[in-house]
Amino acid sequence: MAAPNNIAKLVTMANQIATFFATQPGTTQAAEVAGHLKAFWEPRMLQALYAHVDAGGEGLSPLVLKAVERLRQPVA
């Protein structure tokens, strides 16, 4: 489990990404956030984010929560 300070940084970073994509037109914001996280976050950062979501996701924006849900869906 990541240290609380590290989780706070990940929450801040994820929310900043979501804030950016929330301003983009269309209805693909959650997919865009998910794509960004998948492309630019290393696996242990994603695992820490998933663990935080599993623990309640305190502080995460609804858009980040939707993005994580998309990331966890099996690839068809």
Secondary structure as a PSIPRED ss2 file (coil, helix, strand):
# PSIPRED VFORMAT (PSIPRED V4.0)

   1 M C   1.000  0.000  0.000
   2 A C   1.000  0.000  0.000
   3 A C   1.000  0.000  0.000
   4 P H   0.000  1.000  0.000
   5 N H   0.000  1.000  0.000
   6 N H   0.000  1.000  0.000
   7 I H   0.000  1.000  0.000
   8 A H   0.000  1.000  0.000
   9 K H   0.000  1.000  0.000
  10 L H   0.000  1.000  0.000
  11 V H   0.000  1.000  0.000
  12 T H   0.000  1.000  0.000
  13 M H   0.000  1.000  0.000
  14 A H   0.000  1.000  0.000
  15 N H   0.000  1.000  0.000
  16 Q H   0.000  1.000  0.000
  17 I H   0.000  1.000  0.000
  18 A H   0.000  1.000  0.000
  19 T H   0.000  1.000  0.000
  20 F H   0.000  1.000  0.000
  21 F H   0.000  1.000  0.000
  22 A H   0.000  1.000  0.000
  23 T C   1.000  0.000  0.000
  24 Q C   1.000  0.000  0.000
  25 P C   1.000  0.000  0.000
  26 G C   1.000  0.000  0.000
  27 T C   1.000  0.000  0.000
  28 T C   1.000  0.000  0.000
  29 Q H   0.000  1.000  0.000
  30 A H   0.000  1.000  0.000
  31 A H   0.000  1.000  0.000
  32 E H   0.000  1.000  0.000
  33 V H   0.000  1.000  0.000
  34 A H   0.000  1.000  0.000
  35 G H   0.000  1.000  0.000
  36 H H   0.000  1.000  0.000
  37 L H   0.000  1.000  0.000
  38 K H   0.000  1.000  0.000
  39 A H   0.000  1.000  0.000
  40 F H   0.000  1.000  0.000
  41 W C   1.000  0.000  0.000
  42 E C   1.000  0.000  0.000
  43 P H   0.000  1.000  0.000
  44 R H   0.000  1.000  0.000
  45 M H   0.000  1.000  0.000
  46 L H   0.000  1.000  0.000
  47 Q H   0.000  1.000  0.000
  48 A H   0.000  1.000  0.000
  49 L H   0.000  1.000  0.000
  50 Y H   0.000  1.000  0.000
  51 A H   0.000  1.000  0.000
  52 H H   0.000  1.000  0.000
  53 V H   0.000  1.000  0.000
  54 D H   0.000  1.000  0.000
  55 A C   1.000  0.000  0.000
  56 G C   1.000  0.000  0.000
  57 G C   1.000  0.000  0.000
  58 E C   1.000  0.000  0.000
  59 G C   1.000  0.000  0.000
  60 L C   1.000  0.000  0.000
  61 S C   1.000  0.000  0.000
  62 P H   0.000  1.000  0.000
  63 L H   0.000  1.000  0.000
  64 V H   0.000  1.000  0.000
  65 L H   0.000  1.000  0.000
  66 K H   0.000  1.000  0.000
  67 A H   0.000  1.000  0.000
  68 V H   0.000  1.000  0.000
  69 E H   0.000  1.000  0.000
  70 R H   0.000  1.000  0.000
  71 L H   0.000  1.000  0.000
  72 R H   0.000  1.000  0.000
  73 Q C   1.000  0.000  0.000
  74 P C   1.000  0.000  0.000
  75 V C   1.000  0.000  0.000
  76 A C   1.000  0.000  0.000
